[in-house]
């Protein structure tokens, strides 16, 4: 619920309080939101604070470079449309075991801290296992040139992160500097892409607790809905192409249903973050270790492909 609204330097600043307590909220977790769950949708530049003064979100319109968005989309979209059953409660599935949840077009690239089932089988077959639980993701491993073309947009998001939420950025960036397992010279180790994906109400897990979450969207075609919402506060944000949203992803959030106006409409959402265990498992490792580790993982994969 919005309890105060004011303007500062052309930005609308909202103060909000909870519409209901955590006991009610707990019953809504993992479930999909409906438009009636949200009282206010923000569509212009805004900062939102809780009544205790904590920043909940910061939203800015048309801040991202269009050429960088187009390059990101063109190079990632085929990969991003692969289906996954590894999104847990975010998929809105009643099943909680990864691999048994609802299949959605949600994928990761960059670096991750868990091996895939197929990689585990390879390690068992070869009787070997890399020394740390950090892996280069399949997209950047198999398509390095396409991966490079996604980086300018990620760097744009990184620069906006430093500008709009500098205190959170500084804490996350200090950790990113301690590992070579990151995307270019940014504060991010990992990117999640979602295509036409309505998430269930959830909190993000596995990311840096001291950092701040973010969301960018690239559209092809027309749709309504998809707003990113914090139902306990009764507010949502309509993030569209070129916009950037920074938010406290450790507060329960989800997006509203997406209603496509044409069958081929695509809403690609992009989330950049630092995986806590990627950092913990690889911090202070040398550049040589980074290069050797990645070569080892690739070589083990090539051996099985040749058989």
C-alpha positions as semicolon CSV with decimal commas, in nm:
position;residue;x (nm);y (nm);z (nm)
1;X;0,000;0,000;0,000
2;X;0,134;0,345;-0,093
3;X;0,129;0,575;0,209
4;X;0,330;0,867;0,069
5;X;0,414;1,009;-0,276
6;X;0,654;1,290;-0,359
7;X;0,867;1,416;-0,650
8;X;1,245;1,448;-0,635
9;X;1,444;1,560;-0,942
10;X;1,170;1,439;-1,175
11;X;1,147;1,098;-1,010
12;X;0,837;0,987;-0,822
13;X;0,930;0,859;-0,477
14;X;0,685;0,624;-0,308
15;X;0,676;0,505;0,050
16;X;0,487;0,179;0,100
17;X;0,375;-0,041;0,386
18;X;0,272;-0,406;0,394
19;X;-0,088;-0,490;0,310
20;X;-0,067;-0,813;0,511
21;X;0,168;-0,993;0,748
22;X;0,418;-1,271;0,679
23;X;0,173;-1,543;0,783
24;X;-0,061;-1,445;0,500
25;X;0,232;-1,400;0,265
26;X;0,358;-1,754;0,335
27;X;0,032;-1,897;0,200
28;X;0,083;-1,714;-0,128
29;X;0,439;-1,833;-0,195
30;X;0,492;-2,048;-0,508
31;X;0,150;-1,941;-0,643
32;X;0,077;-1,728;-0,949
33;X;-0,044;-1,371;-0,908
34;X;-0,359;-1,225;-1,058
35;X;-0,408;-0,861;-1,159
36;X;-0,648;-0,810;-0,867
37;X;-0,360;-0,886;-0,628
38;X;-0,189;-0,559;-0,725
39;X;-0,326;-0,210;-0,657
40;X;-0,069;0,007;-0,835
41;X;0,140;-0,046;-1,148
42;X;0,437;0,190;-1,188
43;X;0,511;0,292;-1,548
44;X;0,746;0,589;-1,506
45;X;1,075;0,665;-1,329
46;X;1,032;0,582;-0,961
47;X;1,201;0,496;-0,633
48;X;1,010;0,290;-0,377
49;X;1,097;0,270;-0,009
50;X;0,935;0,075;0,273
51;X;0,803;0,274;0,569
52;X;1,121;0,178;0,758
53;X;1,325;0,362;0,493
54;X;1,465;0,055;0,313
55;X;1,495;0,075;-0,066
56;X;1,258;-0,174;-0,229
57;X;1,314;-0,082;-0,594
58;X;1,449;0,181;-0,832
59;X;1,306;0,201;-1,185
60;X;1,425;0,402;-1,485
61;X;1,276;0,421;-1,835
62;X;1,469;0,390;-2,163
63;X;1,819;0,372;-2,017
64;X;1,966;0,081;-2,216
65;X;2,132;0,102;-2,557
66;X;1,905;-0,030;-2,836
67;X;2,190;-0,167;-3,050
68;X;2,319;-0,360;-2,750
69;X;1,971;-0,494;-2,679
70;X;1,932;-0,609;-3,039
71;X;2,272;-0,782;-3,038
72;X;2,192;-0,954;-2,709
73;X;1,854;-1,074;-2,838
74;X;1,978;-1,196;-3,176
75;X;2,260;-1,399;-3,024
76;X;2,082;-1,549;-2,721
77;X;1,722;-1,606;-2,828
78;X;1,762;-1,954;-2,977
79;X;1,939;-2,073;-2,662
80;X;1,693;-1,887;-2,439
81;X;1,400;-2,079;-2,587
82;X;1,532;-2,415;-2,461
83;X;1,300;-2,558;-2,196
84;X;1,413;-2,628;-1,840
85;X;1,262;-2,800;-1,537
86;X;1,514;-2,654;-1,293
87;X;1,339;-2,334;-1,180
88;X;1,181;-2,473;-0,860
89;X;0,920;-2,252;-0,692
90;X;0,964;-1,976;-0,950
91;X;0,794;-2,201;-1,205
92;X;0,479;-2,210;-0,994
93;X;0,502;-2,588;-0,981
94;X;0,361;-2,780;-0,687
95;X;0,652;-3,023;-0,715
96;X;0,963;-2,904;-0,529
97;X;1,226;-3,143;-0,665
98;X;1,445;-2,985;-0,931
99;X;1,402;-3,165;-1,259
100;X;1,039;-3,251;-1,177
101;X;0,898;-2,899;-1,183
102;X;0,705;-2,736;-1,467
103;X;0,908;-2,695;-1,788
104;X;0,965;-2,332;-1,881
105;X;1,191;-2,137;-2,115
106;X;1,439;-2,032;-1,847
107;X;1,815;-2,069;-1,894
108;X;2,149;-1,954;-1,757
109;X;2,485;-1,858;-1,899
110;X;2,811;-1,729;-1,760
111;X;2,926;-1,941;-1,464
112;X;2,739;-2,167;-1,224
113;X;2,809;-2,363;-0,905
114;X;2,638;-2,695;-0,977
115;X;2,722;-2,961;-1,232
116;X;2,453;-3,082;-1,471
117;X;2,339;-3,448;-1,449
118;X;2,516;-3,523;-1,779
119;X;2,840;-3,371;-1,651
120;X;2,820;-3,583;-1,336
121;X;2,781;-3,893;-1,554
122;X;3,088;-3,791;-1,755
123;X;3,296;-3,744;-1,440
124;X;3,188;-4,087;-1,311
125;X;3,267;-4,250;-1,643
126;X;3,613;-4,096;-1,660
127;X;3,683;-4,137;-1,289
128;X;3,771;-3,770;-1,261
129;X;3,621;-3,457;-1,116
130;X;3,734;-3,092;-1,137
131;X;3,881;-2,949;-0,819
132;X;3,611;-2,687;-0,760
133;X;3,235;-2,681;-0,811
134;X;3,227;-2,400;-1,065
135;X;3,150;-2,450;-1,429
136;X;3,143;-2,249;-1,746
137;X;2,788;-2,266;-1,880
138;X;2,704;-2,442;-2,204
139;X;2,618;-2,130;-2,406
140;X;2,948;-1,949;-2,356
141;X;3,140;-2,277;-2,380
142;X;2,985;-2,383;-2,711
143;X;2,920;-2,043;-2,869
144;X;3,198;-1,807;-2,755
145;X;3,153;-1,557;-3,038
146;X;2,778;-1,526;-2,975
147;X;2,849;-1,495;-2,603
148;X;3,084;-1,202;-2,667
149;X;2,806;-1,017;-2,848
150;X;2,582;-1,034;-2,540
151;X;2,839;-0,864;-2,317
152;X;2,785;-0,496;-2,416
153;X;2,429;-0,504;-2,279
154;X;2,547;-0,675;-1,960
155;X;2,807;-0,400;-1,921
156;X;2,534;-0,137;-1,968
157;X;2,336;-0,296;-1,684
158;X;2,650;-0,307;-1,472
159;X;2,710;0,067;-1,526
160;X;2,350;0,149;-1,434
161;X;2,383;-0,069;-1,124
162;X;2,687;0,133;-1,014
163;X;2,505;0,460;-1,082
164;X;2,163;0,387;-0,932
165;X;2,242;0,166;-0,630
166;X;2,610;0,241;-0,559
167;X;2,623;0,102;-0,204
168;X;2,490;-0,239;-0,306
169;X;2,706;-0,235;-0,618
170;X;3,025;-0,164;-0,425
171;X;2,974;-0,465;-0,198
172;X;2,901;-0,698;-0,489
173;X;3,177;-0,562;-0,710
174;X;3,436;-0,617;-0,434
175;X;3,346;-0,987;-0,441
176;X;3,345;-1,004;-0,820
177;X;3,699;-0,865;-0,822
178;X;3,811;-1,171;-0,624
179;X;3,721;-1,419;-0,897
180;X;3,804;-1,469;-1,264
181;X;3,479;-1,665;-1,302
182;X;3,271;-1,362;-1,395
183;X;3,133;-1,192;-1,704
184;X;3,388;-0,945;-1,842
185;X;3,478;-0,681;-1,583
186;X;3,130;-0,663;-1,428
187;X;2,983;-0,744;-1,088
188;X;2,806;-1,048;-1,239
189;X;2,898;-1,415;-1,265
190;X;2,569;-1,538;-1,409
191;X;2,276;-1,437;-1,629
192;X;1,928;-1,591;-1,625
193;X;1,705;-1,545;-1,930
194;X;1,331;-1,613;-1,929
195;X;1,102;-1,623;-2,233
196;X;0,727;-1,561;-2,191
197;X;0,758;-1,692;-1,837
198;X;0,512;-1,605;-1,560
199;X;0,691;-1,678;-1,234
200;X;0,526;-1,795;-0,915
201;X;0,574;-1,585;-0,603
202;X;0,928;-1,649;-0,481
203;X;1,246;-1,499;-0,341
204;X;1,576;-1,532;-0,525
205;X;1,825;-1,779;-0,380
206;X;2,192;-1,841;-0,448
207;X;2,277;-1,480;-0,529
208;X;2,483;-1,231;-0,329
209;X;2,271;-1,129;-0,029
210;X;2,449;-0,792;-0,007
211;X;2,381;-0,708;-0,371
212;X;2,064;-0,581;-0,536
213;X;1,866;-0,760;-0,805
214;X;1,790;-0,627;-1,151
215;X;1,562;-0,687;-1,447
216;X;1,574;-0,583;-1,812
217;X;1,328;-0,686;-2,084
218;X;1,354;-0,711;-2,462
219;X;1,028;-0,735;-2,659
220;X;0,945;-0,868;-3,002
221;X;0,578;-0,827;-3,088
222;X;0,302;-0,691;-2,863
223;X;0,163;-0,809;-2,532
224;X;-0,004;-0,688;-2,216
225;X;0,075;-0,795;-1,860
226;X;0,402;-0,940;-1,735
227;X;0,450;-0,666;-1,474
228;X;0,698;-0,747;-1,196
229;X;0,517;-0,724;-0,863
230;X;0,568;-0,717;-0,488
231;X;0,221;-0,827;-0,373
232;X;0,281;-0,773;-0,002
233;X;0,311;-0,402;-0,084
234;X;0,044;-0,403;-0,355
235;X;0,272;-0,261;-0,625
236;X;0,413;-0,369;-0,959
237;X;0,640;-0,228;-1,230
238;X;0,582;-0,246;-1,605
239;X;0,935;-0,309;-1,735
240;X;0,961;-0,272;-2,112
241;X;1,239;-0,269;-2,373
242;X;1,515;-0,028;-2,276
243;X;1,402;0,004;-1,914
244;X;1,600;-0,109;-1,611
245;X;1,464;-0,215;-1,273
246;X;1,678;-0,264;-0,964
247;X;1,497;-0,438;-0,679
248;X;1,527;-0,624;-0,352
249;X;1,489;-0,977;-0,487
250;X;1,493;-1,120;-0,135
251;X;1,143;-0,978;-0,093
252;X;0,875;-1,209;-0,242
253;X;0,804;-1,112;-0,601
254;X;0,648;-1,250;-0,919
255;X;0,514;-1,127;-1,249
256;X;0,157;-1,110;-1,376
257;X;0,024;-1,322;-1,665
258;X;0,157;-1,235;-2,011
259;X;-0,111;-1,197;-2,279
260;X;0,043;-1,218;-2,626
261;X;-0,132;-1,030;-2,907
262;X;0,028;-1,254;-3,171
263;X;0,151;-1,611;-3,148
264;X;0,513;-1,517;-3,224
265;X;0,532;-1,244;-2,957
266;X;0,838;-1,281;-2,734
267;X;0,908;-1,124;-2,397
268;X;1,272;-1,196;-2,308
269;X;1,360;-1,101;-1,950
270;X;1,720;-1,074;-1,833
271;X;1,850;-1,104;-1,477
272;X;2,219;-1,044;-1,399
273;X;2,365;-1,149;-1,064
274;X;2,661;-1,280;-0,869
275;X;2,625;-1,643;-0,764
276;X;2,743;-1,664;-0,404
277;X;2,893;-2,012;-0,438
278;X;3,070;-1,929;-0,763
279;X;3,246;-1,653;-0,572
280;X;3,309;-1,861;-0,258
281;X;3,443;-2,160;-0,451
282;X;3,671;-1,963;-0,681
283;X;3,777;-1,648;-0,498
284;X;4,147;-1,570;-0,503
285;X;4,218;-1,841;-0,761
286;X;4,476;-1,732;-1,016
287;X;4,415;-1,656;-1,381
288;X;4,615;-1,965;-1,468
289;X;4,389;-2,178;-1,247
290;X;4,083;-2,028;-1,420
291;X;4,215;-2,111;-1,767
292;X;4,333;-2,461;-1,671
293;X;4,005;-2,545;-1,498
294;X;3,796;-2,442;-1,799
295;X;4,020;-2,637;-2,037
296;X;3,990;-2,946;-1,815
297;X;3,611;-2,934;-1,817
298;X;3,603;-2,884;-2,194
299;X;3,848;-3,167;-2,259
300;X;3,646;-3,411;-2,048
301;X;3,337;-3,318;-2,247
302;X;3,517;-3,363;-2,582
303;X;3,637;-3,711;-2,487
304;X;3,283;-3,836;-2,439
305;X;3,163;-3,666;-2,760
306;X;3,427;-3,854;-2,963
307;X;3,325;-4,198;-2,838
